[in-house]
Amino acid sequence: MLYQLKQAYNDNSKLEIMYINQKDQVSQRIIRVLELHEHTIKAYCYKQRALRFFKIENILSGRVIKPYVKQQGA
């Protein structure tokens, strides 16, 4: 998971994550990583439309969302 976080941060890409909160509720989020710390990340959450802090250990899965680039002639 740390690899995807670093990749999204370095590429300024969006990241789709599955996150479990302190109440054991799982949610799907699309975020943009703004700061990467040892145990947490600061990110813009598109679902909440706000800055949020996420515990890295609570991110169950994630995938980098690459921007769509239209091919010439397509």
mmCIF file of the N, C-alpha and C atoms, coordinates in Angstrom:
data_MODEL
# 
_entry.id   MODEL 
# 
loop_
_atom_site.group_PDB 
_atom_site.id 
_atom_site.type_symbol 
_atom_site.label_atom_id 
_atom_site.label_alt_id 
_atom_site.label_comp_id 
_atom_site.label_asym_id 
_atom_site.label_entity_id 
_atom_site.label_seq_id 
_atom_site.pdbx_PDB_ins_code 
_atom_site.Cartn_x 
_atom_site.Cartn_y 
_atom_site.Cartn_z 
_atom_site.occupancy 
_atom_site.B_iso_or_equiv 
_atom_site.pdbx_formal_charge 
_atom_site.auth_seq_id 
_atom_site.auth_comp_id 
_atom_site.auth_asym_id 
_atom_site.auth_atom_id 
_atom_site.pdbx_PDB_model_num 
ATOM 1   N N  . MET A 1 1  ? 0.821   -1.197 0.000   1.00 0.00 ? 1  MET A N  1 
ATOM 2   C CA . MET A 1 1  ? 0.000   0.000  0.000   1.00 0.00 ? 1  MET A CA 1 
ATOM 3   C C  . MET A 1 1  ? 0.862   1.257  0.000   1.00 0.00 ? 1  MET A C  1 
ATOM 4   N N  . LEU A 1 2  ? 1.977   1.195  0.692   1.00 0.00 ? 2  LEU A N  1 
ATOM 5   C CA . LEU A 1 2  ? 2.858   2.357  0.759   1.00 0.00 ? 2  LEU A CA 1 
ATOM 6   C C  . LEU A 1 2  ? 3.366   2.748  -0.626  1.00 0.00 ? 2  LEU A C  1 
ATOM 7   N N  . TYR A 1 3  ? 3.593   1.743  -1.474  1.00 0.00 ? 3  TYR A N  1 
ATOM 8   C CA . TYR A 1 3  ? 4.044   2.021  -2.840  1.00 0.00 ? 3  TYR A CA 1 
ATOM 9   C C  . TYR A 1 3  ? 3.016   2.866  -3.590  1.00 0.00 ? 3  TYR A C  1 
ATOM 10  N N  . GLN A 1 4  ? 1.733   2.495  -3.513  1.00 0.00 ? 4  GLN A N  1 
ATOM 11  C CA . GLN A 1 4  ? 0.675   3.234  -4.200  1.00 0.00 ? 4  GLN A CA 1 
ATOM 12  C C  . GLN A 1 4  ? 0.544   4.657  -3.650  1.00 0.00 ? 4  GLN A C  1 
ATOM 13  N N  . LEU A 1 5  ? 0.692   4.802  -2.326  1.00 0.00 ? 5  LEU A N  1 
ATOM 14  C CA . LEU A 1 5  ? 0.622   6.137  -1.731  1.00 0.00 ? 5  LEU A CA 1 
ATOM 15  C C  . LEU A 1 5  ? 1.745   7.025  -2.250  1.00 0.00 ? 5  LEU A C  1 
ATOM 16  N N  . LYS A 1 6  ? 2.962   6.483  -2.281  1.00 0.00 ? 6  LYS A N  1 
ATOM 17  C CA . LYS A 1 6  ? 4.102   7.255  -2.767  1.00 0.00 ? 6  LYS A CA 1 
ATOM 18  C C  . LYS A 1 6  ? 3.956   7.584  -4.249  1.00 0.00 ? 6  LYS A C  1 
ATOM 19  N N  . GLN A 1 7  ? 3.482   6.617  -5.027  1.00 0.00 ? 7  GLN A N  1 
ATOM 20  C CA . GLN A 1 7  ? 3.295   6.842  -6.460  1.00 0.00 ? 7  GLN A CA 1 
ATOM 21  C C  . GLN A 1 7  ? 2.270   7.948  -6.710  1.00 0.00 ? 7  GLN A C  1 
ATOM 22  N N  . ALA A 1 8  ? 1.143   7.889  -6.026  1.00 0.00 ? 8  ALA A N  1 
ATOM 23  C CA . ALA A 1 8  ? 0.100   8.913  -6.185  1.00 0.00 ? 8  ALA A CA 1 
ATOM 24  C C  . ALA A 1 8  ? 0.614   10.284 -5.751  1.00 0.00 ? 8  ALA A C  1 
ATOM 25  N N  . TYR A 1 9  ? 1.371   10.308 -4.663  1.00 0.00 ? 9  TYR A N  1 
ATOM 26  C CA . TYR A 1 9  ? 1.930   11.570 -4.171  1.00 0.00 ? 9  TYR A CA 1 
ATOM 27  C C  . TYR A 1 9  ? 2.923   12.152 -5.176  1.00 0.00 ? 9  TYR A C  1 
ATOM 28  N N  . ASN A 1 10 ? 3.846   11.328 -5.652  1.00 0.00 ? 10 ASN A N  1 
ATOM 29  C CA . ASN A 1 10 ? 4.874   11.802 -6.592  1.00 0.00 ? 10 ASN A CA 1 
ATOM 30  C C  . ASN A 1 10 ? 4.296   12.222 -7.941  1.00 0.00 ? 10 ASN A C  1 
ATOM 31  N N  . ASP A 1 11 ? 3.261   11.520 -8.403  1.00 0.00 ? 11 ASP A N  1 
ATOM 32  C CA . ASP A 1 11 ? 2.647   11.819 -9.703  1.00 0.00 ? 11 ASP A CA 1 
ATOM 33  C C  . ASP A 1 11 ? 1.504   12.823 -9.600  1.00 0.00 ? 11 ASP A C  1 
ATOM 34  N N  . ASN A 1 12 ? 1.142   13.212 -8.375  1.00 0.00 ? 12 ASN A N  1 
ATOM 35  C CA . ASN A 1 12 ? -0.009  14.089 -8.138  1.00 0.00 ? 12 ASN A CA 1 
ATOM 36  C C  . ASN A 1 12 ? -1.279  13.473 -8.736  1.00 0.00 ? 12 ASN A C  1 
ATOM 37  N N  . SER A 1 13 ? -1.387  12.144 -8.615  1.00 0.00 ? 13 SER A N  1 
ATOM 38  C CA . SER A 1 13 ? -2.535  11.406 -9.150  1.00 0.00 ? 13 SER A CA 1 
ATOM 39  C C  . SER A 1 13 ? -3.583  11.178 -8.064  1.00 0.00 ? 13 SER A C  1 
ATOM 40  N N  . LYS A 1 14 ? -4.784  10.887 -8.495  1.00 0.00 ? 14 LYS A N  1 
ATOM 41  C CA . LYS A 1 14 ? -5.836  10.493 -7.558  1.00 0.00 ? 14 LYS A CA 1 
ATOM 42  C C  . LYS A 1 14 ? -5.608  9.034  -7.168  1.00 0.00 ? 14 LYS A C  1 
ATOM 43  N N  . LEU A 1 15 ? -6.113  8.692  -5.991  1.00 0.00 ? 15 LEU A N  1 
ATOM 44  C CA . LEU A 1 15 ? -5.984  7.341  -5.468  1.00 0.00 ? 15 LEU A CA 1 
ATOM 45  C C  . LEU A 1 15 ? -7.353  6.897  -4.975  1.00 0.00 ? 15 LEU A C  1 
ATOM 46  N N  . GLU A 1 16 ? -7.791  5.737  -5.423  1.00 0.00 ? 16 GLU A N  1 
ATOM 47  C CA . GLU A 1 16 ? -9.039  5.162  -4.934  1.00 0.00 ? 16 GLU A CA 1 
ATOM 48  C C  . GLU A 1 16 ? -8.684  4.200  -3.799  1.00 0.00 ? 16 GLU A C  1 
ATOM 49  N N  . ILE A 1 17 ? -9.282  4.406  -2.621  1.00 0.00 ? 17 ILE A N  1 
ATOM 50  C CA . ILE A 1 17 ? -8.949  3.572  -1.469  1.00 0.00 ? 17 ILE A CA 1 
ATOM 51  C C  . ILE A 1 17 ? -10.201 2.977  -0.839  1.00 0.00 ? 17 ILE A C  1 
ATOM 52  N N  . MET A 1 18 ? -10.000 1.882  -0.138  1.00 0.00 ? 18 MET A N  1 
ATOM 53  C CA . MET A 1 18 ? -10.997 1.324  0.766   1.00 0.00 ? 18 MET A CA 1 
ATOM 54  C C  . MET A 1 18 ? -10.436 1.601  2.163   1.00 0.00 ? 18 MET A C  1 
ATOM 55  N N  . TYR A 1 19 ? -11.223 2.257  2.998   1.00 0.00 ? 19 TYR A N  1 
ATOM 56  C CA . TYR A 1 19 ? -10.737 2.728  4.296   1.00 0.00 ? 19 TYR A CA 1 
ATOM 57  C C  . TYR A 1 19 ? -11.669 2.266  5.404   1.00 0.00 ? 19 TYR A C  1 
ATOM 58  N N  . ILE A 1 20 ? -11.089 1.825  6.518   1.00 0.00 ? 20 ILE A N  1 
ATOM 59  C CA . ILE A 1 20 ? -11.886 1.427  7.678   1.00 0.00 ? 20 ILE A CA 1 
ATOM 60  C C  . ILE A 1 20 ? -11.628 2.436  8.794   1.00 0.00 ? 20 ILE A C  1 
ATOM 61  N N  . ASN A 1 21 ? -12.712 2.998  9.332   1.00 0.00 ? 21 ASN A N  1 
ATOM 62  C CA . ASN A 1 21 ? -12.544 4.020  10.369  1.00 0.00 ? 21 ASN A CA 1 
ATOM 63  C C  . ASN A 1 21 ? -12.539 3.400  11.766  1.00 0.00 ? 21 ASN A C  1 
ATOM 64  N N  . GLN A 1 22 ? -12.497 4.248  12.790  1.00 0.00 ? 22 GLN A N  1 
ATOM 65  C CA . GLN A 1 22 ? -12.415 3.773  14.171  1.00 0.00 ? 22 GLN A CA 1 
ATOM 66  C C  . GLN A 1 22 ? -13.661 3.008  14.614  1.00 0.00 ? 22 GLN A C  1 
ATOM 67  N N  . LYS A 1 23 ? -14.767 3.196  13.907  1.00 0.00 ? 23 LYS A N  1 
ATOM 68  C CA . LYS A 1 23 ? -16.013 2.481  14.228  1.00 0.00 ? 23 LYS A CA 1 
ATOM 69  C C  . LYS A 1 23 ? -16.171 1.217  13.386  1.00 0.00 ? 23 LYS A C  1 
ATOM 70  N N  . ASP A 1 24 ? -15.087 0.807  12.722  1.00 0.00 ? 24 ASP A N  1 
ATOM 71  C CA . ASP A 1 24 ? -15.072 -0.373 11.852  1.00 0.00 ? 24 ASP A CA 1 
ATOM 72  C C  . ASP A 1 24 ? -16.019 -0.254 10.661  1.00 0.00 ? 24 ASP A C  1 
ATOM 73  N N  . GLN A 1 25 ? -16.261 0.960  10.217  1.00 0.00 ? 25 GLN A N  1 
ATOM 74  C CA . GLN A 1 25 ? -17.079 1.181  9.034   1.00 0.00 ? 25 GLN A CA 1 
ATOM 75  C C  . GLN A 1 25 ? -16.148 1.329  7.828   1.00 0.00 ? 25 GLN A C  1 
ATOM 76  N N  . VAL A 1 26 ? -16.433 0.569  6.788   1.00 0.00 ? 26 VAL A N  1 
ATOM 77  C CA . VAL A 1 26 ? -15.605 0.590  5.580   1.00 0.00 ? 26 VAL A CA 1 
ATOM 78  C C  . VAL A 1 26 ? -16.234 1.534  4.562   1.00 0.00 ? 26 VAL A C  1 
ATOM 79  N N  . SER A 1 27 ? -15.391 2.362  3.956   1.00 0.00 ? 27 SER A N  1 
ATOM 80  C CA . SER A 1 27 ? -15.889 3.260  2.921   1.00 0.00 ? 27 SER A CA 1 
ATOM 81  C C  . SER A 1 27 ? -14.904 3.302  1.762   1.00 0.00 ? 27 SER A C  1 
ATOM 82  N N  . GLN A 1 28 ? -15.438 3.630  0.607   1.00 0.00 ? 28 GLN A N  1 
ATOM 83  C CA . GLN A 1 28 ? -14.624 3.792  -0.589  1.00 0.00 ? 28 GLN A CA 1 
ATOM 84  C C  . GLN A 1 28 ? -14.427 5.282  -0.794  1.00 0.00 ? 28 GLN A C  1 
ATOM 85  N N  . ARG A 1 29 ? -13.182 5.692  -1.026  1.00 0.00 ? 29 ARG A N  1 
ATOM 86  C CA . ARG A 1 29 ? -12.868 7.110  -1.177  1.00 0.00 ? 29 ARG A CA 1 
ATOM 87  C C  . ARG A 1 29 ? -11.975 7.313  -2.391  1.00 0.00 ? 29 ARG A C  1 
ATOM 88  N N  . ILE A 1 30 ? -12.085 8.480  -2.980  1.00 0.00 ? 30 ILE A N  1 
ATOM 89  C CA . ILE A 1 30 ? -11.117 8.929  -3.968  1.00 0.00 ? 30 ILE A CA 1 
ATOM 90  C C  . ILE A 1 30 ? -10.431 10.127 -3.345  1.00 0.00 ? 30 ILE A C  1 
ATOM 91  N N  . ILE A 1 31 ? -9.098  10.043 -3.270  1.00 0.00 ? 31 ILE A N  1 
ATOM 92  C CA . ILE A 1 31 ? -8.334  11.073 -2.580  1.00 0.00 ? 31 ILE A CA 1 
ATOM 93  C C  . ILE A 1 31 ? -7.167  11.541 -3.450  1.00 0.00 ? 31 ILE A C  1 
ATOM 94  N N  . ARG A 1 32 ? -6.621  12.690 -3.070  1.00 0.00 ? 32 ARG A N  1 
ATOM 95  C CA . ARG A 1 32 ? -5.365  13.185 -3.646  1.00 0.00 ? 32 ARG A CA 1 
ATOM 96  C C  . ARG A 1 32 ? -4.423  13.414 -2.478  1.00 0.00 ? 32 ARG A C  1 
ATOM 97  N N  . VAL A 1 33 ? -3.322  12.682 -2.443  1.00 0.00 ? 33 VAL A N  1 
ATOM 98  C CA . VAL A 1 33 ? -2.370  12.748 -1.332  1.00 0.00 ? 33 VAL A CA 1 
ATOM 99  C C  . VAL A 1 33 ? -1.606  14.073 -1.395  1.00 0.00 ? 33 VAL A C  1 
ATOM 100 N N  . LEU A 1 34 ? -1.678  14.851 -0.304  1.00 0.00 ? 34 LEU A N  1 
ATOM 101 C CA . LEU A 1 34 ? -0.999  16.138 -0.235  1.00 0.00 ? 34 LEU A CA 1 
ATOM 102 C C  . LEU A 1 34 ? 0.268   16.077 0.601   1.00 0.00 ? 34 LEU A C  1 
ATOM 103 N N  . GLU A 1 35 ? 0.231   15.268 1.660   1.00 0.00 ? 35 GLU A N  1 
ATOM 104 C CA . GLU A 1 35 ? 1.401   15.076 2.518   1.00 0.00 ? 35 GLU A CA 1 
ATOM 105 C C  . GLU A 1 35 ? 1.446   13.619 2.936   1.00 0.00 ? 35 GLU A C  1 
ATOM 106 N N  . LEU A 1 36 ? 2.649   13.090 2.989   1.00 0.00 ? 36 LEU A N  1 
ATOM 107 C CA . LEU A 1 36 ? 2.848   11.694 3.355   1.00 0.00 ? 36 LEU A CA 1 
ATOM 108 C C  . LEU A 1 36 ? 3.741   11.652 4.587   1.00 0.00 ? 36 LEU A C  1 
ATOM 109 N N  . HIS A 1 37 ? 3.205   11.116 5.685   1.00 0.00 ? 37 HIS A N  1 
ATOM 110 C CA . HIS A 1 37 ? 3.938   11.031 6.947   1.00 0.00 ? 37 HIS A CA 1 
ATOM 111 C C  . HIS A 1 37 ? 4.154   9.561  7.306   1.00 0.00 ? 37 HIS A C  1 
ATOM 112 N N  . GLU A 1 38 ? 4.836   9.310  8.395   1.00 0.00 ? 38 GLU A N  1 
ATOM 113 C CA . GLU A 1 38 ? 5.175   7.937  8.766   1.00 0.00 ? 38 GLU A CA 1 
ATOM 114 C C  . GLU A 1 38 ? 3.944   7.062  8.998   1.00 0.00 ? 38 GLU A C  1 
ATOM 115 N N  . HIS A 1 39 ? 2.931   7.593  9.690   1.00 0.00 ? 39 HIS A N  1 
ATOM 116 C CA . HIS A 1 39 ? 1.750   6.796  10.037  1.00 0.00 ? 39 HIS A CA 1 
ATOM 117 C C  . HIS A 1 39 ? 0.443   7.344  9.461   1.00 0.00 ? 39 HIS A C  1 
ATOM 118 N N  . THR A 1 40 ? 0.499   8.537  8.899   1.00 0.00 ? 40 THR A N  1 
ATOM 119 C CA . THR A 1 40 ? -0.713  9.171  8.379   1.00 0.00 ? 40 THR A CA 1 
ATOM 120 C C  . THR A 1 40 ? -0.438  9.846  7.042   1.00 0.00 ? 40 THR A C  1 
ATOM 121 N N  . ILE A 1 41 ? -1.532  10.143 6.348   1.00 0.00 ? 41 ILE A N  1 
ATOM 122 C CA . ILE A 1 41 ? -1.431  10.980 5.158   1.00 0.00 ? 41 ILE A CA 1 
ATOM 123 C C  . ILE A 1 41 ? -2.446  12.110 5.289   1.00 0.00 ? 41 ILE A C  1 
ATOM 124 N N  . LYS A 1 42 ? -2.100  13.233 4.727   1.00 0.00 ? 42 LYS A N  1 
ATOM 125 C CA . LYS A 1 42 ? -3.040  14.344 4.591   1.00 0.00 ? 42 LYS A CA 1 
ATOM 126 C C  . LYS A 1 42 ? -3.468  14.324 3.138   1.00 0.00 ? 42 LYS A C  1 
ATOM 127 N N  . ALA A 1 43 ? -4.766  14.325 2.906   1.00 0.00 ? 43 ALA A N  1 
ATOM 128 C CA . ALA A 1 43 ? -5.258  14.198 1.540   1.00 0.00 ? 43 ALA A CA 1 
ATOM 129 C C  . ALA A 1 43 ? -6.538  15.000 1.354   1.00 0.00 ? 43 ALA A C  1 
ATOM 130 N N  . TYR A 1 44 ? -6.792  15.365 0.114   1.00 0.00 ? 44 TYR A N  1 
ATOM 131 C CA . TYR A 1 44 ? -8.089  15.933 -0.229  1.00 0.00 ? 44 TYR A CA 1 
ATOM 132 C C  . TYR A 1 44 ? -9.004  14.762 -0.549  1.00 0.00 ? 44 TYR A C  1 
ATOM 133 N N  . CYS A 1 45 ? -10.133 14.684 0.144   1.00 0.00 ? 45 CYS A N  1 
ATOM 134 C CA . CYS A 1 45 ? -11.113 13.620 -0.070  1.00 0.00 ? 45 CYS A CA 1 
ATOM 135 C C  . CYS A 1 45 ? -12.229 14.160 -0.957  1.00 0.00 ? 45 CYS A C  1 
ATOM 136 N N  . TYR A 1 46 ? -12.400 13.558 -2.123  1.00 0.00 ? 46 TYR A N  1 
ATOM 137 C CA . TYR A 1 46 ? -13.420 14.015 -3.060  1.00 0.00 ? 46 TYR A CA 1 
ATOM 138 C C  . TYR A 1 46 ? -14.827 13.665 -2.576  1.00 0.00 ? 46 TYR A C  1 
ATOM 139 N N  . LYS A 1 47 ? -14.960 12.620 -1.775  1.00 0.00 ? 47 LYS A N  1 
ATOM 140 C CA . LYS A 1 47 ? -16.277 12.244 -1.237  1.00 0.00 ? 47 LYS A CA 1 
ATOM 141 C C  . LYS A 1 47 ? -16.767 13.294 -0.240  1.00 0.00 ? 47 LYS A C  1 
ATOM 142 N N  . GLN A 1 48 ? -15.874 13.715 0.665   1.00 0.00 ? 48 GLN A N  1 
ATOM 143 C CA . GLN A 1 48 ? -16.243 14.696 1.681   1.00 0.00 ? 48 GLN A CA 1 
ATOM 144 C C  . GLN A 1 48 ? -16.018 16.137 1.215   1.00 0.00 ? 48 GLN A C  1 
ATOM 145 N N  . ARG A 1 49 ? -15.331 16.279 0.093   1.00 0.00 ? 49 ARG A N  1 
ATOM 146 C CA . ARG A 1 49 ? -14.983 17.600 -0.442  1.00 0.00 ? 49 ARG A CA 1 
ATOM 147 C C  . ARG A 1 49 ? -14.258 18.449 0.601   1.00 0.00 ? 49 ARG A C  1 
ATOM 148 N N  . ALA A 1 50 ? -13.255 17.806 1.235   1.00 0.00 ? 50 ALA A N  1 
ATOM 149 C CA . ALA A 1 50 ? -12.518 18.480 2.303   1.00 0.00 ? 50 ALA A CA 1 
ATOM 150 C C  . ALA A 1 50 ? -11.179 17.798 2.527   1.00 0.00 ? 50 ALA A C  1 
ATOM 151 N N  . LEU A 1 51 ? -10.289 18.506 3.225   1.00 0.00 ? 51 LEU A N  1 
ATOM 152 C CA . LEU A 1 51 ? -9.028  17.908 3.639   1.00 0.00 ? 51 LEU A CA 1 
ATOM 153 C C  . LEU A 1 51 ? -9.291  16.920 4.753   1.00 0.00 ? 51 LEU A C  1 
ATOM 154 N N  . ARG A 1 52 ? -8.613  15.788 4.703   1.00 0.00 ? 52 ARG A N  1 
ATOM 155 C CA . ARG A 1 52 ? -8.774  14.749 5.716   1.00 0.00 ? 52 ARG A CA 1 
ATOM 156 C C  . ARG A 1 52 ? -7.411  14.141 6.029   1.00 0.00 ? 52 ARG A C  1 
ATOM 157 N N  . PHE A 1 53 ? -7.297  13.586 7.224   1.00 0.00 ? 53 PHE A N  1 
ATOM 158 C CA . PHE A 1 53 ? -6.128  12.812 7.616   1.00 0.00 ? 53 PHE A CA 1 
ATOM 159 C C  . PHE A 1 53 ? -6.545  11.355 7.687   1.00 0.00 ? 53 PHE A C  1 
ATOM 160 N N  . PHE A 1 54 ? -5.742  10.470 7.105   1.00 0.00 ? 54 PHE A N  1 
ATOM 161 C CA . PHE A 1 54 ? -6.030  9.044  7.095   1.00 0.00 ? 54 PHE A CA 1 
ATOM 162 C C  . PHE A 1 54 ? -4.861  8.305  7.729   1.00 0.00 ? 54 PHE A C  1 
ATOM 163 N N  . LYS A 1 55 ? -5.171  7.334  8.594   1.00 0.00 ? 55 LYS A N  1 
ATOM 164 C CA . LYS A 1 55 ? -4.136  6.461  9.133   1.00 0.00 ? 55 LYS A CA 1 
ATOM 165 C C  . LYS A 1 55 ? -3.779  5.439  8.051   1.00 0.00 ? 55 LYS A C  1 
ATOM 166 N N  . ILE A 1 56 ? -2.502  5.325  7.773   1.00 0.00 ? 56 ILE A N  1 
ATOM 167 C CA . ILE A 1 56 ? -2.063  4.399  6.728   1.00 0.00 ? 56 ILE A CA 1 
ATOM 168 C C  . ILE A 1 56 ? -2.471  2.969  7.067   1.00 0.00 ? 56 ILE A C  1 
ATOM 169 N N  . GLU A 1 57 ? -2.399  2.595  8.335   1.00 0.00 ? 57 GLU A N  1 
ATOM 170 C CA . GLU A 1 57 ? -2.745  1.227  8.731   1.00 0.00 ? 57 GLU A CA 1 
ATOM 171 C C  . GLU A 1 57 ? -4.225  0.909  8.507   1.00 0.00 ? 57 GLU A C  1 
ATOM 172 N N  . ASN A 1 58 ? -5.069  1.938  8.352   1.00 0.00 ? 58 ASN A N  1 
ATOM 173 C CA . ASN A 1 58 ? -6.501  1.720  8.140   1.00 0.00 ? 58 ASN A CA 1 
ATOM 174 C C  . ASN A 1 58 ? -6.901  1.706  6.666   1.00 0.00 ? 58 ASN A C  1 
ATOM 175 N N  . ILE A 1 59 ? -5.940  1.903  5.782   1.00 0.00 ? 59 ILE A N  1 
ATOM 176 C CA . ILE A 1 59 ? -6.230  1.814  4.346   1.00 0.00 ? 59 ILE A CA 1 
ATOM 177 C C  . ILE A 1 59 ? -6.127  0.339  3.950   1.00 0.00 ? 59 ILE A C  1 
ATOM 178 N N  . LEU A 1 60 ? -7.248  -0.236 3.588   1.00 0.00 ? 60 LEU A N  1 
ATOM 179 C CA . LEU A 1 60 ? -7.316  -1.661 3.286   1.00 0.00 ? 60 LEU A CA 1 
ATOM 180 C C  . LEU A 1 60 ? -6.758  -1.995 1.910   1.00 0.00 ? 60 LEU A C  1 
ATOM 181 N N  . SER A 1 61 ? -7.029  -1.121 0.938   1.00 0.00 ? 61 SER A N  1 
ATOM 182 C CA . SER A 1 61 ? -6.525  -1.328 -0.421  1.00 0.00 ? 61 SER A CA 1 
ATOM 183 C C  . SER A 1 61 ? -6.532  0.014  -1.142  1.00 0.00 ? 61 SER A C  1 
ATOM 184 N N  . GLY A 1 62 ? -5.827  0.045  -2.241  1.00 0.00 ? 62 GLY A N  1 
ATOM 185 C CA . GLY A 1 62 ? -5.788  1.281  -3.014  1.00 0.00 ? 62 GLY A CA 1 
ATOM 186 C C  . GLY A 1 62 ? -5.242  1.048  -4.399  1.00 0.00 ? 62 GLY A C  1 
ATOM 187 N N  . ARG A 1 63 ? -5.651  1.921  -5.292  1.00 0.00 ? 63 ARG A N  1 
ATOM 188 C CA . ARG A 1 63 ? -5.125  1.875  -6.655  1.00 0.00 ? 63 ARG A CA 1 
ATOM 189 C C  . ARG A 1 63 ? -5.037  3.299  -7.182  1.00 0.00 ? 63 ARG A C  1 
ATOM 190 N N  . VAL A 1 64 ? -3.950  3.551  -7.891  1.00 0.00 ? 64 VAL A N  1 
ATOM 191 C CA . VAL A 1 64 ? -3.735  4.861  -8.493  1.00 0.00 ? 64 VAL A CA 1 
ATOM 192 C C  . VAL A 1 64 ? -4.662  5.007  -9.684  1.00 0.00 ? 64 VAL A C  1 
ATOM 193 N N  . ILE A 1 65 ? -5.304  6.141  -9.785  1.00 0.00 ? 65 ILE A N  1 
ATOM 194 C CA . ILE A 1 65 ? -6.184  6.438  -10.920 1.00 0.00 ? 65 ILE A CA 1 
ATOM 195 C C  . ILE A 1 65 ? -5.400  7.329  -11.873 1.00 0.00 ? 65 ILE A C  1 
ATOM 196 N N  . LYS A 1 66 ? -5.031  6.778  -12.986 1.00 0.00 ? 66 LYS A N  1 
ATOM 197 C CA . LYS A 1 66 ? -4.274  7.537  -13.981 1.00 0.00 ? 66 LYS A CA 1 
ATOM 198 C C  . LYS A 1 66 ? -5.238  8.406  -14.788 1.00 0.00 ? 66 LYS A C  1 
ATOM 199 N N  . PRO A 1 67 ? -4.829  9.629  -15.094 1.00 0.00 ? 67 PRO A N  1 
ATOM 200 C CA . PRO A 1 67 ? -5.704  10.484 -15.915 1.00 0.00 ? 67 PRO A CA 1 
ATOM 201 C C  . PRO A 1 67 ? -5.847  9.913  -17.314 1.00 0.00 ? 67 PRO A C  1 
ATOM 202 N N  . TYR A 1 68 ? -7.007  10.079 -17.884 1.00 0.00 ? 68 TYR A N  1 
ATOM 203 C CA . TYR A 1 68 ? -7.276  9.596  -19.234 1.00 0.00 ? 68 TYR A CA 1 
ATOM 204 C C  . TYR A 1 68 ? -6.564  10.505 -20.231 1.00 0.00 ? 68 TYR A C  1 
ATOM 205 N N  . VAL A 1 69 ? -5.810  9.909  -21.128 1.00 0.00 ? 69 VAL A N  1 
ATOM 206 C CA . VAL A 1 69 ? -5.131  10.657 -22.177 1.00 0.00 ? 69 VAL A CA 1 
ATOM 207 C C  . VAL A 1 69 ? -5.655  10.147 -23.507 1.00 0.00 ? 69 VAL A C  1 
ATOM 208 N N  . LYS A 1 70 ? -6.275  11.039 -24.258 1.00 0.00 ? 70 LYS A N  1 
ATOM 209 C CA . LYS A 1 70 ? -6.846  10.657 -25.548 1.00 0.00 ? 70 LYS A CA 1 
ATOM 210 C C  . LYS A 1 70 ? -5.725  10.425 -26.551 1.00 0.00 ? 70 LYS A C  1 
ATOM 211 N N  . GLN A 1 71 ? -5.787  9.297  -27.228 1.00 0.00 ? 71 GLN A N  1 
ATOM 212 C CA . GLN A 1 71 ? -4.808  8.936  -28.249 1.00 0.00 ? 71 GLN A CA 1 
ATOM 213 C C  . GLN A 1 71 ? -5.086  9.747  -29.513 1.00 0.00 ? 71 GLN A C  1 
ATOM 214 N N  . GLN A 1 72 ? -4.045  10.172 -30.198 1.00 0.00 ? 72 GLN A N  1 
ATOM 215 C CA . GLN A 1 72 ? -4.234  10.862 -31.463 1.00 0.00 ? 72 GLN A CA 1 
ATOM 216 C C  . GLN A 1 72 ? -4.832  9.922  -32.490 1.00 0.00 ? 72 GLN A C  1 
ATOM 217 N N  . GLY A 1 73 ? -5.797  10.402 -33.223 1.00 0.00 ? 73 GLY A N  1 
ATOM 218 C CA . GLY A 1 73 ? -6.437  9.592  -34.252 1.00 0.00 ? 73 GLY A CA 1 
ATOM 219 C C  . GLY A 1 73 ? -7.532  8.701  -33.718 1.00 0.00 ? 73 GLY A C  1 
ATOM 220 N N  . ALA A 1 74 ? -7.782  8.750  -32.410 1.00 0.00 ? 74 ALA A N  1 
ATOM 221 C CA . ALA A 1 74 ? -8.816  7.892  -31.828 1.00 0.00 ? 74 ALA A CA 1 
ATOM 222 C C  . ALA A 1 74 ? -10.129 8.633  -31.772 1.00 0.00 ? 74 ALA A C  1 
# 
